[in-house]
Every structure is written in C-alpha cells, then in structure tokens.
C-alpha cells in the first residue's frame, strides 16, 4: 500500500542521513583526537616532531583498522566510533611509553641508536606483553553469538595490535630517522 511505501521511504531517508552523519562524525572525531594527541605530546616534549611521530603511528594503525573494517564490510556506525577512539587512546599510551623510555635511555647513554635498542628491549617488551594480554582477553568476545559484540571485539583487537606494532617498531624507526631535537636537548647523565 501507499502508506507502507511512504514508511519505507522515510526509513531509507533516515538511514541515509544517519550514515552521512556517522561518516562525517567519524572523520571529525578521529581528526580531533589526532590534534589533541599531537598538541599534548608536542607540548609535553616541547617538540613538534615528537607530536608528528606519535600521530603518524596512530594514523597508520587507524587506517589499518579502517581497511580491516572495509574487508569485513563492517561499515562505519555509531558503535564503531567509540571503539576507534578507545583504540587510539590505548595506542598513544603505548607510543608514549616507548618514546619516554627512549628519552630516558638517551640521557643515560648519550647515543640515540643505543637508547632505541635499550628501550625496545625493555619497554618494548613490556608494551608487547601488555598488549598481547589485553588482546587475548578481548579476542574471547569474538566468539560471542552476538554479532555486534564479536565485530567490536575483532575491531578493538586489530586496533590494539596495530597500535602495539606501531609503538614498538614504527615510533623507534621514526625517532631514529627524524632524530627529534628534544633528545639532543636532554642532558647526558654522568656514569653511575
């Protein structure tokens, strides 16, 4: 009937409007999170390059998770927005741990490449262990009969894993290549 047709048309318009809103909101949300992370890191380390390195790592992980979502045909929804935000929040923590450890090791040894190696052996291992433990707990949700819970568990696991890899491999590589000034400004500690 005509009333049923009008109802379906109205529902389709609402769904389309919601999808457009979600896509715009997702981009705005991620960009805002990246800007906030950049600002806090750049201010904390007094270095624009440190902020860019960490945001680059977060962006690579986020793009990877979006690619995963596209492969799985999950789609951007209101439910995926907070999962992406949580993933970025955890990722910036991992990257900060590694960056701060590199800075600390540099003050002790004075050689940036050696500081990076030491940081990966210590904090890199701790970040890997922590991320693996958290992912193992979340992966269990992937076997849920509830489709939403299973998909969000998979997405969060992918995000956390990619952010861990970014923190342990990408951040130290970028620090080694870019050699941000805040490392050279660190005073070298005397031998103890």
Protein Blocks (a to p, Z undefined) as FASTA:
>chain_A
ZZlmmmmmmmmmmmmmmmmmmmmmmmmmmmmmmmmmmmmmmmmnopaklmmmmmmmmmmm
mmmmmmmmmmnonopafklmmmmmmmmmmmmmmmmmmmmmmmmmmmmnopaklmmmmmmm
mmmmmmmmmmmmmmmmmmmmmmpcblklmmmmmmmmmmmmmmmmmmmmmmmmmmmmnopa
klmmpccdddZZ
